[in-house]
């Protein structure tokens, strides 16, 4: 595939491995399984270790098993190129990867650290990529950890199994499991990677006692899931959830038994009722092909009996989740108006859709998602779609953590409207859409081909500083940054609206989320 010119330029600028000479002692690290050799960035400021195995390849008999230990290696293993991403096909045109392609052998992580630092040990930021649990990977340039590392932190990003390979529950898997569990292998991969961090990160100069998990979309779902799981307890100390949480009533993890029936139906439909042994013997490409053709969302997080012994919503309701400092929020434009309007943006159509969707509750909906003209109809409809998709579940996470935990919670909304591409249609409108904050968090605006303005670079510097400050101390505030008080510690429940003119407002649109909370979940 021919890469866009800006992606090729990124490779020249250092997103690929560097050949800059540097002291061998700085580039080599001894971990439990053997010696690794990383590479130095072209500017000499960051050392990276890419494609580091944290678990054995989950292939053959290890397909649909909990992650197993890595076999030690002899000599020095080069860690200068990304490992393969999990099995998937292209789906979103804004995803560009610098790895060798999809593979079932995908359990690798990457480490970025400053070449020189004065701290005794660096705080660790553990990144979990998004992609709906069926797409994505760690080699995207917008997830490069170099700029964050320059702020005095260590960045670790993790690949994990996805789709049918990462989330299939099955009665035979449950029967063979010593825990009587099946499914959620992708989440168990993250636990294994966190355990690897605990065992090895000191060798890189990192602090295993100061680990912040952070992720976006499915990665944010994973963050809240790790907070709820006893399997991850004590493996991290802070959390950042960007757009998503496991607490949405419309996407609650089903019981394991229900997920097992999905797998049996899948095997019956596509493989003549194949047994587990026969499914394990299938080529990975064959499984991927039918899974991709079958709708992608059949295999996802479930109450497996191990990672989730019970409903995660109940864990949060009882205050039994990890009591750690939390940053959480979402973007202004998480959804589009068309998902609700299904027609013209008129007040008449909007009211008709409300009556069709909510019946006798239509006026209550119109009271909190009010609109009096085409422009406000577009805004209100998009707000509703975004709230159902992302906003409400993340709000529920914030509310439950603030209610039941003693650690501070900081809430934000990302409002920075990205500049339009130069070839955008004349009627295109700037947006702050789902996932578009990632370049700002990592302070790598060059990873997206847009006519960036000075204000965008200012917002990226601000947002990456908030995130790295939080990783260091549990408080995002720092010199030169607008004050961001804790949501959980003030009656006004302040929300930081992040854009070129950041502003604190009280609990934004609370009435919308309370309306959604009153709706049935089926």
C-alpha angles and dihedrals in degrees: 000000000000111000121225113257093249091054091051088050090053090056090054090048094058112278086118123061116291127228094202109139115246138159111291090223091063094049099046124076130178114222129176093272099044145292123321129198119204134181138249123238116246091254091053093235104104134046117203134192112197133186096021111168113230097172137018118275105277095226136123110001090001092063106116095010129118110269114281131211121280117250109243117247132214124236123003121327116211111236099183103109133055118258118239119284121240122279110289145121129238111280111148121049094213092066116097120173132202096197130097094261139273120324139163084234094076111129100119135125137197132221129204121186135164112265089229129024137162100211119104088234132359124241111245124230110198110200124204114193124224132227107131092281087285105071142028137065145203098261097073109122091229087066097051108136098208099100093046090049089056087062091065103269137107117238123208120183122191136207118210141178116275142187118002090350095053106033112029115129116194135175091238091050090051091049094051094045116099086215096049089240139121138178130038094081090146090058091046087053088059090051090051090050091051089050088051088053091052091051100041116017095091088067088064093046096263129137113239087194093061110052123151118195115208135170146153131237105331085010088056090049086053091051092055090043092053088050089056098043124092088208090069098041112134095007093102137027107199135026139206118194115193112191111335148047139188090241099082108122090214094057103035115156108259123232115275091247090058091048090050090057090053089056093048091050090048092052092046094049098046108020106031093257094308118195123240090261090053092047090051090052093055117105110258090236091059092052091047093049096056094038091052091047092047098063109277098239101075092093118052143116116332138171091267101174096246114048088028110026087173142009107302090219088062091049091056093042090056093044093241096129123103109293098222134137110273138201112192138163146114144232130278094241106038091144142024128243093236091070088070108021098053087187143023122350096244128134089237094055091044092054091045091052090049091052092047093048101039108021110191089007092060095102091050088054092048091050093060098031094042124177135172104176143018095278094048090044089057090049096046094046092048090048091053094048091047092048093051091046102042117339103070097047091048091047089052090053091051093047095048094046091048091047101046107024130072095214120094123265123207119197128200143170120209107224102162108128109219118230115258120250114260090247095048117135115266092248096049116124126212113250143182094223135179113299094004093116093067095087089052095048091052092037092230104126090154088072090076122058101232135127093257120201129212089256090060091056089048092052091047091051090048097046095045089049093052090050096046093044089053091051090053101046112002089253121092094204123105146145115316095009126116111255115269110190121197116269089214096054103052130063090224089062094219121218120198110222104207117212139104089301103035114206136188116224132171121261097317117229094344090162090063093057092044089054091051090047089059093056122097113258097224 
